[in-house]
């Protein structure tokens, strides 16, 4: 069956909308009120579809209407289709350059420890723009996940269609509180409780390899489900974690944590991923410029 033949048999969208409302309420008057139409307009729309299909969609008894088997089938498909169309139109408006919303996907630890504490500042600068922050890491399909921007640690391959705007290079090293360093370690990491995260299981091994300390063994070890938790544990004086900038930049500045052995480049960058050049969308451009300003202040 050709597409043109299928299209000729499809009822008009307006008639389907009227039918779906009538089928959902099983009442023509309520459907008319919902759509701001007359009872007669709903009846004519349903009759038009019935004539097009050659089957009855409602049984009328005792001044009430009931869906036939064909009506029930069409109601299910019509509701799903209209819902999908409504969602698509909403997403188109939401991601249009004139939309008051900006959907940002961000690495969870970076969001919790660095981005979220600063979003109030962005809201003050751009009060007309609402940031919908979604926490996720790794590869992303911006279109299918309906995101305008993704902020990622670039430890994975990226689709060639994406625009990559580098924020900063990642620096990492052991971090802990001053009290833990003085009271437990005595400048020897083998005396420490090493804090690990399952989302970055190789963080300690990578650091040891970079410093040529592969043979060093900790006194004890503790594992957490997420990088964020291992950093919080270090802040709570439970041990030493591998911390990275920008995630621990605020902690180092306020001396909630120290990096007694220094920090060095991991070889990875944090970057913004967009479908187009950020300058093409004023919402994305404003957010990117603000982020870059934060990074420059941090350096």
N, C-alpha and C positions, 0 to 999 in steps of 0.2 A: 504494500500500500504506500503510495507516494505521500510525501509530506504535505503537498498542496491539497491532496484529497482529505487528509486528516484535518487540516486547517479549516476546510470548508464545512466539515461536520461538527466542529467545535462550537458550542453556544457562545454568544457574546459574553465578555467578562462581566459587564453590568448585570446581565441576567443571572449569571452564576453567583455573583455576590448576593443578589436578592434571594435566590434559591437557598444558598448556604445559611443565611440568617433565618429564613422561614423553617428550614430543616432543623436548625439548632434549637429554635424555640418551639417548633411544631405549632406555630401560631403566626398567621399572616399579619395580624394587627401589631404584635410585638416586634416582628421583623420590620414593619413599616415605621414604627416609632424609632427603632435603632438606627435605621438608614435615612430617616427624615423623608420618607416617601409616603404615598397613599396606599391604602389597602389594595386598591385596584391596580396600582403599579406593580405590587408584589405578585398579584394574581396573574397579570399579563406576562411578567417575566417567567414565572413558573410554566405557564401555558406555552410560552415560546420554546422553552427547553424541551418540554414534553412533545411538542410537535416536531422539533428537530430530531429527537431521539426515537420517536414513535412508540414510546412507552409512558405509562403513568408513573409519576413520582410520589404522589400523595393519594391516599384514600380519604374521601370526605364523608364523615358520618356524624350525625347529631351536632352539626355546627362546629365540629372539630376536624383537624386534619392529622393523618398518620402516615408515616413514610412507608412506601412499598419496599420490597427487596431491592429494586433498582434504585429507589431513592436513597436507601441506606448506603448503597455502594457509592453513589455519586456524592453524597454528603461527606463521606470519609475522605475521598480524594479531593473534593472541593475545599474542605477545611484545611487539609494538609497543604494544598497548593497556595491558597490565599495566605496562610500563615507564613509559608516560605517566601512569597512575594513581599509580604509586609516586612519581614525581617531583612530581606535584601535591600529594599528601599530605605529602611531605617539605617542600615550599615552604610549605604551609599551617602546618605546625608551626614552620617556621623563622621565619615572619613573625608568628606569634602573639605577643601581648604577653608571654607567659610564656617565650618562646624565649630561649635563651642567646646567640643570634646577632642582630646588627644589621647590615644591609647598607646601606652608604653609598656613593653615587656622588658623585665630587668632580672639579671642574676639575683637570686634570693638574698644571698649574703651581702652583696653590694647594695641592694635595695634597703635591707634592714639597718645596716651599719653606716651607710653613707648617703644614699639618695633621700630616703624618707625624712630624715631630720632636716633636710634642706628644702623640701617641697613647699613649705609654708612661705619661704622667701619667693619662690617662683609665683605662687598664687598672689602674693602682694604685687609683684611686678606685672603680672598678666591676669588680673582678676576675672577677665571674661573667658578664660580658658580653663576647662576642667580636665585634670589629668586622671585618666583611668589606668592605675598602675596594676600590672599583672606580673606575678613573680614566676619566672621560669628560666631555665638555663639550657645551654647547648643549642643545637640547630633549631631553626624556626622557619616556618612558612608564613611570612607576614600576611599574605593574602588570605589563606585559609583560616588563619587564627585572628583575622581582623585587627591587626596591629599596625600602627603608623610607624613606630620606632621600636627597635630592639637594642638593648644595651647588653653586650656580651663580652666575656673573656674569650679571646680568639684562639681557642685551643681545638678548633675544628674547621673543616672546610666550609666555604660559603659559596652559594650560588653566584655565578658570574653576573646575573642581572641585578644584584644588590649593589647599592652605593655604600662604601665603607668609609666612615669618618673616624680616624683614630683619636681617642681621648687621651690616653697616657700609657706608658709602659708599666708593667707590673713589677714591683720590687718586693722581695720576700726574705724572711729570716725568722729565727726563733724570737718569740715575744713572751713576756711574763710580767708580773708586777715587780716593783723594786724590792718589796719585802720578800717575795719568794726567791728572787735572785740572791739576796743577801743571806737569808736564813736557811735555805735548803741546798743551793747549788754550789756556793763557794767557788764560782767561776769554772765549774766543771760540769758540763751537761750530762755526764754519765751518772751524776747524783740525782738527776731530775726525773719527774714523772712526765713522760712525753704524751702529749695530747694529739690524737689523730682524728680525722674525719673520713667517713666512708665515701663522701663525694670528692675528696682529693686524697685518695689513699697513698699516693706516691710523694706527697709533699716533703716528708722528712727524708726519704731516700734521695730525692732530687737535690735537696739542700746539702746532704752529706756528700754526694758525688761532686757537687760544685766546689766544696771546700776540701775535698780529698780526705774526708773523715768517715769513709765507709765502714771502718772497723769499730767505731764507737757504739756502745750498747747502753741503753738507758737503764736506770735502776728499776723502773716500772713503766707501764704504758696503759693508756686508757683511750677507748674508741667511742666516737660520737657519730650520730647519723648524718650530721651536716656540719659543714665548715663553720657556719655561724655559731654552733654550739661549742665547738672546740675553742673558739676565740673568747666566748663568754666564760668558759671554764677557766681559761688563763686569767681573765680579769678577776675571777673569783678565787684566785690563788690555789687552784687545783693542780697546776703544773705549767709546762711550757708548750706552746703551740707554734706552728709555723704560721705567722701572720703576714699579710700582704697589704701593700699600699696600692689603692686608696682605702681598703677596708678598715685598716687600723690607723689611718692618718689622724683621726680625731683623738683616739686613745693615746697615741704617741705625743700629740700636741699638749694634751692635758696631763700627761704622765700617768694615766690610768694603767698604761702598759709601757714597757721599755723594750728596746731592741738592742741588748747589750753587745751583741756580736755584729751589729750592723745589718743592713738590708742590701740585697743585690738583685739584679735583673733576672727574671725567670725566663726571659725570651718570649713572653706573651704580652699582648697589648689588650687593653680594654677599648672597645670601639662601639660606635653607633651604626646600626644597619637600617637602611631605608630603601624604599623601592626607587625613589628618584633623588636627585640632588636636593639636599635639605632646603636650599634657597628657593625651590619651586613652590613650596608650601609655607605660607607665613606662620602657621602654627608650629610646624616642624622646625622652621628656621629660628623662631624665638626660643624654643626649648633647647636646640643645639647650641645656640650662642650663649645661653645661660649656663649650660653645662660646661662649655669650654672656658667660660669665665671662672667657674668654680675650680676647674683643674689648674688654671693659671695661678689662682690664689694659693693653691695647695703647694705648688712647686716653689 
